[in-house]
Amino acid sequence: MKLEIILKKCQSQFTVQNFKNIDLVGVSSDSREIKDNFLFGAIKGKKFNGERFIKDLVFLKNLVIVISTRSNSKIYKVNKNITIIQTYDVRKLIAEISYFFYPKSLDETVAITGTNGKTSIAEYVRQIWSFQKVNCCSIGTLGIIHNKKKVLETNLTTPEASEINRCLSLLSKKGCKKAVIETSSIGLDQKRLFPFKFNKVVFTNLTTDHLDYHQSFNKYKHSKGLLFKDYIDNNSVGIINADSNHSKFFLNICKKQKIEIIDFGLNANFLKIKKIKKMDRKYNVFLSIKKKEFNIFFESFSVYEIYNKICALLIIFGKSLEKKDFQIIKKLKNPPGRIEKINNKKKLNIFVDYAHTPDALKNVLSALKNFCKGKLITIVGCGGDRDKSKRPLMTEEALKFSDKIIITDDNPRNEDPKKIRNEMISKIPKKKLIFIKEIPNRKKAIQYCINILGKNDFLLIAGKGHENYQIIKNKKKFFSDKQTVKELIN
């Protein structure tokens, strides 16, 4: 596609130096992917400034580079063969160019935001579409999954704009008609999805997370709210968990934007949960839709799983949802690493879960506590170079439900692991420290817990879930909680 055609479609303000109307063959903000006739977005991030890599690309033919108007680079004066586009917001323009460069033919796109539940809901939605024989995909923490096959591993919950658009374009050519995308607060703040307009925008819940990036909870909340402001049109539908403490914030945005609202929960108007009754290994849920009352049995460990499944059904069926449509939930499987029980020859009750926020940990532990007839033991850690404020909160939540806690390492990255562990217990009263044991090596922590686990005890290994790596310094080493459990027991 000609560069001029793409730039004419963009709303962003920009200036061009050394313009050449080349045929673009690719767009990326990763310098390692750049070839002849590519457009490179020189994004300045926290760790790397894309402009540093321009010197490695100058030998390429028909190169286009997008840089900030605040940049000191004078590459366009030195090398007249390079087309330079300058703009105030490089990320936004790269997202826009990627959107128009990579054609897509999707019938429906869904975006889900919230602190917890995004991955589970996205996976349930993709599963239901697959049951309905719909050619579909999901994009998020689990990677990019087309129908039932993972086609790409992603490092980010919401990948960079060029990666999302490129993959959706390729999948469209393979007949993909529906896509569900997890939208993180950071992804929204960095405009990775601009200028998508989603058919359905979804809010799950809001608790503390990513404050290392956003600096305040209010900024974090407003970044989530961008999905309901900037990524909708007149035909979009907002699906809201009415029982979140912050649901009014998102409901008010929907009302101001004059888009249709479908809410669910105890405080909802559309799908009202009347009562949830816990039974042995399942819940009896009493519901009301359009004044029609009925009850549904959910085979779930937790109430939040029920909310996630209801949300997925509303994404699929909208306001036409009826009692008969709930039958499909019997077929749904939880995503890997989400309150996942690890089968083992000793028949020990061992679970792994991705819970890495205080609220997520509270939800998982409270759910397991309901079914645990013995002691509940928790292995937990906190990631390095991430939100430090939640470290003591994670331990506090674990103490509320656990009989014993093992604090271990979980992706310490470039921080001192000992410092992270100290911060996790910094606000714990001395009398409660007897319930906490520190075992830095994650494998040894798991081995210790297996050795002390009784027949009726439950062990939760929290924080990594489906992840199969441990990041120490700048190195990513293979490590799977699930595989480690199986190896140690077998």
DALIN-V446355 format. One line per field, one symbol per residue. ss: DSSP state (~ for helix, > for strand, _ for the rest). phi: phi as a letter, one per 40 degrees, with the letter a starting at -180 (. if undefined). psi: psi as a letter, one per 40 degrees, with the letter a starting at -180 (. if undefined). A space follows every 50 residues. Layout:
BEGIN
ss = ???
phi = ???
psi = ???
END
This chain:
BEGIN
ss = _>~~~~~~~____>>>>_____>__>>>__~~~____>>>>__>____>~ ~~~~~~_______>>>>>______~~~~____>>>>>__~~~~~~~~~~~ ~______>>>>>>____~~~~~~~~~~~~~~____>>>>>__>>>>__>> >>________~~~~~~~~~~~~~____>>>>>__~~~~~__________> >>>_______~~~~__~~~~~~~~~~~~~~______>>>>>_____~~~~ ~~~~~~~__>>>>>>_____>>>>>>>>>__>>>>>>>>__>>>>>>>__ __~~~~~~~~~~~~~~~~~~__~~~~~~~~~________>>_______>> >>>____~~~~~~~~~~~~~~____>>>>>__________~~~~~~~~~~ ~__>>>>_____>___~~~~~~~~_____~~~~~~>>>___~~~~~~~~~ ~~_____>>>>>______>>>>__>>>>__~~~~~~~~~_
phi = .cdccccccccccabbbfcbccccbababbdcccbdgbbbccccbccbbd ccccdcbccccfcbbbbccccccbdcccbccccbbbacbcdccccccccc cbcbbccabbbbbicbgdccccccccccdcccgccaabbidchbbbfbbc bacbcbdbccdcccccccccccccgcbbbbbcbcccccccfcbcbdbccb bbbcaabcafccccgacccccccccddcbbbbbcccbbbbccccdbccdc cccdcccfbcbbbahcbcccbcccabbcbcgabbbcbbbfgcbabbcbcb caccccccccdcccccbgccdbdcccccccccbccdgbfccccaccfccb bbacdbbdcccdccccccdcbccbcbbbbaabccfbdccccccccccccc bccabbcbcafcfcccdcccccccbcbcddcccccbbbbdcccccccdcc ccccdccbbbbbhbfccbabcbfbbbbcabdcccdccccc
psi = hhddddddehdihiihifhhgihieihiehdeehaifihhhghhaddihd ddeddeeeeiifhhhhiieeiehfddddheehhhhhidgddddddddddd dhiigidhhhhhiidieddddddddddddddefhhiiihadeahhhbehh ehhieidhiidddddddddddddeeheihhhhhidddddefdehfihidh hhhdihihifeddddidddddddddddedefiadeihhhhheeidedddd ddddddefihhhiiadeidchhhdihhhaheiihhhihhfehiiihhhgi diddddddddddddddeaeehiddeeddddehiiihehfhhhhidefigh iiieheidddddddddddddehebihhhhiiiiifihddedddddddddd eidihhhaiggebeihddddddddedehideeeeehhhgdhddddddddd dehideihhhhiddbeifihhhbehhihhhddddddddd.
END
